[in-house]
């Protein structure tokens, strides 16, 4: 079970960071207008 947690955690962090980047770019587009 510990190995599963170690394997899935990076995927969760990368997914959340990708979502944050997407939100950031969306905000930039809104501000650009």
VEXDREN-421249 format. One record per residue: y, z, x of N, C-alpha, C in turn; residue in one letter; chain. Coordinates in steps of 0.001 Angstrom, whole numbers, padded with zeros to 6 digits. Layout:
BEGIN
     n.v     n.w     n.u    ca.v    ca.w    ca.u     c.v     c.w     c.u residuo cadena
       Y       Z       X       Y       Z       X       Y       Z       X       A      A
...
END
This chain:
BEGIN
     n.v     n.w     n.u    ca.v    ca.w    ca.u     c.v     c.w     c.u residuo cadena
 -001210  000000  000839  000000  000000  000000  001260  000000  000874       X      A
  001202  000706  001968  002376  000729  002840  002689 -000665  003356       X      A
  001635 -001419  003692  001839 -002773  004215  002496 -003638  003136       X      A
  002075 -003470  001882  002667 -004250  000798  004163 -003957  000695       X      A
  004522 -002685  000794  005945 -002322  000703  006727 -002959  001837       X      A
  006169 -002905  003034  006863 -003473  004196  007014 -004980  004033       X      A
  006029 -005613  003414  006090 -007077  003265  007054 -007481  002161       X      A
  007103 -006707  001089  007931 -007113 -000053  009391 -006712  000127       X      A
  009652 -005687  000916  011045 -005227  001054  011962 -006311  001621       X      A
  011591 -007005  002700  012463 -008071  003225  012743 -009137  002175       X      A
  011759 -009456  001350  011963 -010472  000316  013012 -009988 -000680       X      A
  012956 -008713 -001026  013922 -008161 -001984  015323 -008171 -001381       X      A
  015427 -007770 -000126  016755 -007727  000502  017319 -009129  000654       X      A
  016477 -010079  001039  016968 -011447  001225  017397 -012033 -000123       X      A
  016647 -011706 -001174  016995 -012216 -002499  018322 -011620 -002961       X      A
  018509 -010328 -002745  019757 -009686 -003178  020935 -010202 -002354       X      A
  020718 -010418 -001062  021810 -010920 -000219  022162 -012348 -000630       X      A
  021144 -013125 -001010  021403 -014491 -001463  022215 -014455 -002760       X      A
  021880 -013527 -003643  022623 -013397 -004896  024066 -013001 -004603       X      A
  024256 -012103 -003640  025610 -011680 -003277  026406 -012862 -002729       X      A
  025760 -013683 -001906  026466 -014843 -001345  026838 -015817 -002453       X      A
  025939 -016014 -003406  026220 -016916 -004520  027397 -016402 -005334       X      A
  027415 -015090 -005585  028526 -014499 -006333  029825 -014655 -005553       X      A
  029742 -014495 -004237  030943 -014592 -003400  031522 -016006 -003471       X      A
  030655 -017007 -003369  031134 -018389 -003398  031711 -018708 -004779       X      A
  031094 -018151 -005826  031612 -018371 -007178  033002 -017769 -007306       X      A
  033182 -016563 -006765  034504 -015923 -006808  035521 -016773 -006055       X      A
  035120 -017317 -004917  036044 -018138 -004133  036461 -019373 -004925       X      A
  035501 -019973 -005661  035842 -021155 -006455  036847 -020781 -007551       X      A
  036622 -019623 -008190  037535 -019198 -009252  038921 -018924 -008681       X      A
  038969 -018292 -007526  040264 -017978 -006910  040951 -019272 -006461       X      A
  040149 -020241 -006010  040718 -021506 -005545  041450 -022222 -006667       X      A
  040965 -022088 -007896  041628 -022716 -009024  042912 -021968 -009317       X      A
END
